[in-house]
Amino acid sequence: MTAYILPFEKPLLDVQHKLDELQKFSKQQDIDTSQEMALLEAKLADARRELYANLSPWQKVMVARHPRRPYTRDYISEFVTGFSELHGDRLLADDQAIVGGLGWIDGRRVMVIGTQKGRDTKSNLACNFGCPFPEGYRKALRLMRLAAKFNIPIVTFIDTSGAFPGIEGEQRHVAEAIAVNLREMFRLPVPIVSVVIGEGGSGGALGIGVANRLLIMEYAYYSVISPEGCAAILWKDRAHADEAAAALKLTAPDLLELQIADEIIPEPLGGAHSSPKEAAMRVHEAIRRQLDELSSFSAQQLMEQRYAKYRSMGVFKEGPVPPLTPPPLPEDTDRK
């Protein structure tokens, strides 16, 4: 499969081409070039490490959207055993943009729910490019209520640019479906761990993201609006998406500082797409650790902690309102 190169990765291509040519030459001529190849590999790793250590917010958005990045089904196949997918919202249809079902993580029964993108045109059309319809959120809520009934922890994977914005979504009440999910997720008496594995866009992400613990991968993003949408509103031009990305504070370090995210999951060098198995191992470990911590909470404590977490978002300073001092009266110059 042809490698997909992000625009900012082009400086690495020269070193990669030299390495490929050296490998080809070594095979054709049956000459040992292991030392030279090791030097080039080290040079390439150093260049990639320096590049990824200094990514701008917009460049991190590009990484989050990489077409080879692992999706929900990839993570499920790596560390969720005995996964049994459940379909349909029992009202209209089965939205393939949201995957859900029962499985096991390290011997613990879990309900896994996540947004799913496609790898090619056919699969993208099938799952609507990862933008759920209202029936997707209603399916997710049906599965979450089932988990609550049997006291099963919930794990959600978030990777969507947002809910489907077309007329079909409006006709089937997408805003109402998301709003009901927000309300009901606060009431679920079981642990909820959400992981932003790629894009976390608007209410489409929040519709399955009300959790006791919100984890975000190093190069994922989570935002009230996409950078392009923000640029179109504020600058009247989507070309300002890079400026919008910086202003939105949507990167993992920003979200951790603002106390929206609870943990950053480090990614392999070059992003999760460069080593999907290693990325899955790190996600697996983070989820296991969070579920272990939450297992000691009572149902009431879980609901209270979840509610307090979201009520505190956006509060930067609390205190008494300063007294309003009336401005001094202007001097009456006519009387002087």
Secondary structure as GFF3:
##gff-version 3
##sequence-region A 1 336
A	DSSP	three_ten_helix	7	12	.	.	.	ID=ss1
A	DSSP	alpha_helix	13	29	.	.	.	ID=ss2
A	DSSP	alpha_helix	34	52	.	.	.	ID=ss3
A	DSSP	alpha_helix	57	64	.	.	.	ID=ss4
A	DSSP	alpha_helix	72	79	.	.	.	ID=ss5
A	DSSP	beta_strand	81	85	.	.	.	ID=ss6
A	DSSP	beta_strand	98	105	.	.	.	ID=ss7
A	DSSP	beta_strand	108	115	.	.	.	ID=ss8
A	DSSP	alpha_helix	121	126	.	.	.	ID=ss9
A	DSSP	three_ten_helix	128	130	.	.	.	ID=ss10
A	DSSP	alpha_helix	134	149	.	.	.	ID=ss11
A	DSSP	beta_strand	154	160	.	.	.	ID=ss12
A	DSSP	alpha_helix	167	171	.	.	.	ID=ss13
A	DSSP	alpha_helix	174	187	.	.	.	ID=ss14
A	DSSP	beta_strand	192	201	.	.	.	ID=ss15
A	DSSP	alpha_helix	202	206	.	.	.	ID=ss16
A	DSSP	beta_strand	213	217	.	.	.	ID=ss17
A	DSSP	beta_strand	221	223	.	.	.	ID=ss18
A	DSSP	alpha_helix	227	234	.	.	.	ID=ss19
A	DSSP	three_ten_helix	238	240	.	.	.	ID=ss20
A	DSSP	alpha_helix	241	248	.	.	.	ID=ss21
A	DSSP	alpha_helix	252	257	.	.	.	ID=ss22
A	DSSP	beta_strand	263	265	.	.	.	ID=ss23
A	DSSP	three_ten_helix	272	274	.	.	.	ID=ss24
A	DSSP	alpha_helix	276	294	.	.	.	ID=ss25
A	DSSP	alpha_helix	299	311	.	.	.	ID=ss26
A	DSSP	three_ten_helix	333	335	.	.	.	ID=ss27
###
